[in-house]
Amino acid sequence: MIQAVVFDLDGVLIDTEPVWEEVRRGLVAESGGTWLPDAQTRLMGMSTGEWSRYLAEDLGVGGTPEEVAAEVLRRMAARYETALPLIPGAVEAVRRIGAEYRLAVASSSARVLIDHVLAAAGITALFETTVSTEEVPRGKPAPDAYLTAASRLGLAPERCAAVEDSSNGLRSASAAGLAVVAIPQPAYPPAGDALMLADSLLTSLAELTPELIASLRD
């Protein structure tokens, strides 16, 4: 039986993929680099170290990956201070699931952004643990973040469910052995092969219920 639910952050609880794209694309343009057609798809799920290196070396931003990461995170934090783009029903869904299941986060966002979002939404205390891909060897689609979340909960991955939206996130959770709930964002639809890894496909957080989680591996 499922005993815990591990939420992704970007694209599941907050609608920040457009913000990430705007901030990174803007930095690439300002630096005289080239934004490649598949850049956003490739970036989704990368750890901070991975995406900052990609921007610095492959997209032509220049500077060290550490400098690129610091600038992007500074701009993201500033945007969050202006407006936190919570997805409708996000807080309600977390509280609804948390009433019956243990909760964790496994996110590609930097630690500082994860903590800021959860605190601003007033839901920090609902999560037993949160994992940033900064803290594991590999970002999504590798399973590291989800394996670490399950380990910190003291559970086998098979006793956990993941809530994801992106191709790399779905691949990561599936590779780790979690049951997978997909709630795709229409603007950034996951690849068909990644979507096939999901145990359940929902159209919104309103459909995410304890009964749905219980049905995944009953």
HELIX and SHEET records of a PDB file:
HELIX    1   1 GLU A   17  GLU A   30  1                                  14    
HELIX    2   2 ALA A   39  LEU A   43  1                                   5    
HELIX    3   3 THR A   48  ARG A   53  1                                   6    
HELIX    4   4 TYR A   54  ASP A   58  3                                   5    
HELIX    5   5 PRO A   65  THR A   82  1                                  18    
HELIX    6   6 ALA A   90  GLY A   98  1                                   9    
HELIX    7   7 ARG A  111  ALA A  121  1                                  11    
HELIX    8   8 THR A  124  LEU A  126  5                                   3    
HELIX    9   9 THR A  133  GLU A  135  5                                   3    
HELIX   10  10 ASP A  144  LEU A  153  1                                  10    
HELIX   11  11 PRO A  157  ARG A  159  5                                   3    
HELIX   12  12 SER A  167  ALA A  176  1                                  10    
HELIX   13  13 GLY A  192  LEU A  195  1                                   4    
HELIX   14  14 LEU A  205  GLU A  207  5                                   3    
HELIX   15  15 PRO A  210  LEU A  216  1                                   7    
SHEET    1   A 6 THR A 129  SER A 132  0                                        
SHEET    2   A 6 ARG A 102  SER A 107  1                                        
SHEET    3   A 6 ALA A   4  PHE A   7  1                                        
SHEET    4   A 6 CYS A 160  GLU A 164  1                                        
SHEET    5   A 6 ALA A 179  ALA A 182  1                                        
SHEET    6   A 6 SER A 200  LEU A 201  1                                        
END                                                                             
